[in-house]
Amino acid sequence: MKNKRAIAPAEILGAICGVAAAGVFFIHTHLSAAVLLTFLAVCLAAPFIPATGLFLPVIRRGRRETNSVAVTFDDGPDPRTTPFLLDLLARFNVHATFFIPGKNARAHPELISRILGAGHAVGNHTFAHDVLVMLKSQKTLAREIDDAQKVFGDFGLTPLTFRPPAGVVNPKLGGILKKREMICIHYSRRGPDMGNRRIRGLSGKILAKIRPGDIVLLHDCCPESANFSAETWLAEIEKILAGLPQKGLRAVPLAELIKRPVMGKKARKPRPD
C-alpha cells in the first residue's frame, strides 16, 4: 500500500480561507477579498519564515527541557578558517554539524576528510549555494540537492539533513526532501553575522539570548571583505564555546539534540521527480 501524501498546513489554511471567503462573499465582497489577500500575503511571507512550517516540516530547535544546544557552521569549508576552527572544536571537545555546498566539498576534499575524521557531521547546503535557488524550477532545486549528494557520496556518506541557502524555503522543497528521505534543518539562534561579514561582538549577541535546545547558526567561510579577520573571528567562536558552560549549557551533536540522524553511511538513490 502506498503511503498517503501528508497534507501541508498551507493546504489546510487555504481550504479554511476559501470557505471563509465564500461564506462572507454575499455579506461583504470586500471582506471576502480581504480574506483571500491575507492568505496570499501569508504564503508570500512564509518562505522567508520557515519556522512557520507552512509548506514543509522544518526543525529549528531541540527540546527546551534540556541543557543542551547544537552548534552548526554554514558555507565552508575554507582553508583560511576551517582548519583553525577544527583545532578549536577539538580543544573544547565539541562536535558540530557543517552544512556544506557541494562545490566547496569538491574543492577541498582534504578538509571534508578532516571534518569527518574528527567526528563532526555534514549536511547538504545545495551544490552551488545559489541564494535564489528557491525561486527556480523544481527540477533545478532537485538537481542542486542531488549534485551535492553525489559529491558527498564520494566520501562514503549521505547527508540526511538539508539547510536551504539564506534559510529560504518554497512549496516544492517538502516533496523533494521526502523522496530523498531528508529533513530540513533551520536554526533558532544566530548573530547575525551575514556570512562572517559582521563578526564584531558576535559572541555577545549569541550568548545574550541563547536558550536550551537552540540550534546555533555560525559560518566557517572567509568572505571577500577587507574587514574580515580570521583571528578576530576565531576569538569570537572561542568566546561562544567557552561561554556556553557559564550559561549552564553544553554543546552536543545535532543528532543528539533533535533525536534524529544527521547523515548516513550508505548512498540512497532518490526516486525520479
GIRAVEN-V251885 format. One record per run of one state. SS is the DSSP state (alpha for helix, beta for strand, coil for the rest). FROM is the first residue (numbers start at 0). LEN is the number of residues. Records with the same first field share a line. If there is no record, write none. Layout:
# GIRAVEN-V251885
SS: FROM-LEN, FROM-LEN
This chain:
# GIRAVEN-V251885
coil: 0-8, 25-3, 46-3, 52-5, 59-1, 61-6, 74-7, 92-4, 100-1, 107-1, 117-3, 124-8, 135-2, 153-4, 159-1, 162-2, 167-5, 179-3, 185-3, 189-12, 209-4, 219-10, 246-3, 251-2, 258-4, 264-9
alpha: 8-17, 28-18, 49-3, 81-11, 101-6, 108-9, 132-3, 137-16, 164-3, 172-7, 201-8, 229-17, 253-5
beta: 57-2, 60-1, 67-7, 96-4, 120-4, 157-2, 160-2, 182-3, 188-1, 213-6, 249-2, 262-2
